[in-house]
Amino acid sequence: LATAARVYTENDGTRGCLVIEAARDCETDVAAAARGVKGVIRATLRDYVAVTHPDLAEQVADFMDVALGGMSAAAREGWSEERLLPVAQAGREAIKAMLATD
């Protein structure tokens, strides 16, 4: 999440995540491709978590999907890396807490 805070705010002309933002588009070929990429990224994360926490893998993947989408939207609205970093840190702590309950 901290990396996303940095990357999403690097370029003033194209802030946020290109994949997330393109996936929100209407039914276009680009949007469909972006949704496919987004799905692969989510599945990769879910599968990674499932190795050690199979019962929490979907929940963690959902959390990351929502967190990254929100951070991308905030970056597009002009939020700085400094403003996004506390959000990323809170997300990291939330994931640690989710995994500690298993």
Contacts in CASP RR format, 6 or more apart in sequence:
PFRMAT RR
TARGET T0000
AUTHOR 0000-0000-0000
METHOD contacts of the structure
MODEL  1
LATAARVYTENDGTRGCLVIEAARDCETDVAAAARGVKGVIRATLRDYVA
VTHPDLAEQVADFMDVALGGMSAAAREGWSEERLLPVAQAGREAIKAMLA
TD
1 64 0 8 1.000
1 67 0 8 1.000
1 68 0 8 1.000
1 71 0 8 1.000
1 87 0 8 1.000
1 88 0 8 1.000
1 89 0 8 1.000
1 91 0 8 1.000
1 92 0 8 1.000
2 85 0 8 1.000
2 88 0 8 1.000
2 89 0 8 1.000
2 92 0 8 1.000
4 17 0 8 1.000
4 68 0 8 1.000
4 71 0 8 1.000
4 72 0 8 1.000
4 84 0 8 1.000
4 88 0 8 1.000
5 71 0 8 1.000
5 75 0 8 1.000
5 81 0 8 1.000
5 84 0 8 1.000
5 85 0 8 1.000
5 87 0 8 1.000
5 88 0 8 1.000
6 81 0 8 1.000
7 16 0 8 1.000
7 17 0 8 1.000
8 15 0 8 1.000
8 16 0 8 1.000
8 17 0 8 1.000
8 71 0 8 1.000
8 72 0 8 1.000
8 75 0 8 1.000
8 84 0 8 1.000
9 15 0 8 1.000
9 16 0 8 1.000
9 75 0 8 1.000
9 78 0 8 1.000
9 79 0 8 1.000
9 80 0 8 1.000
9 81 0 8 1.000
9 84 0 8 1.000
15 75 0 8 1.000
15 76 0 8 1.000
15 78 0 8 1.000
16 71 0 8 1.000
16 72 0 8 1.000
16 73 0 8 1.000
16 75 0 8 1.000
16 76 0 8 1.000
17 68 0 8 1.000
17 69 0 8 1.000
17 72 0 8 1.000
17 75 0 8 1.000
18 34 0 8 1.000
19 34 0 8 1.000
19 37 0 8 1.000
19 38 0 8 1.000
19 41 0 8 1.000
20 34 0 8 1.000
20 38 0 8 1.000
20 68 0 8 1.000
20 69 0 8 1.000
20 72 0 8 1.000
21 72 0 8 1.000
21 76 0 8 1.000
22 30 0 8 1.000
22 31 0 8 1.000
22 33 0 8 1.000
22 34 0 8 1.000
23 31 0 8 1.000
23 34 0 8 1.000
23 35 0 8 1.000
23 36 0 8 1.000
23 37 0 8 1.000
23 38 0 8 1.000
24 31 0 8 1.000
25 31 0 8 1.000
25 34 0 8 1.000
42 61 0 8 1.000
42 64 0 8 1.000
42 65 0 8 1.000
43 61 0 8 1.000
45 60 0 8 1.000
45 61 0 8 1.000
45 64 0 8 1.000
46 57 0 8 1.000
46 58 0 8 1.000
46 60 0 8 1.000
46 61 0 8 1.000
47 57 0 8 1.000
49 56 0 8 1.000
49 57 0 8 1.000
49 60 0 8 1.000
49 61 0 8 1.000
49 99 0 8 1.000
50 57 0 8 1.000
52 99 0 8 1.000
53 60 0 8 1.000
53 99 0 8 1.000
53 102 0 8 1.000
55 102 0 8 1.000
56 98 0 8 1.000
56 99 0 8 1.000
56 101 0 8 1.000
56 102 0 8 1.000
59 98 0 8 1.000
60 95 0 8 1.000
60 98 0 8 1.000
60 99 0 8 1.000
63 91 0 8 1.000
63 94 0 8 1.000
63 95 0 8 1.000
63 98 0 8 1.000
64 95 0 8 1.000
67 87 0 8 1.000
67 91 0 8 1.000
71 84 0 8 1.000
71 87 0 8 1.000
71 88 0 8 1.000
74 83 0 8 1.000
74 84 0 8 1.000
74 87 0 8 1.000
75 84 0 8 1.000
END
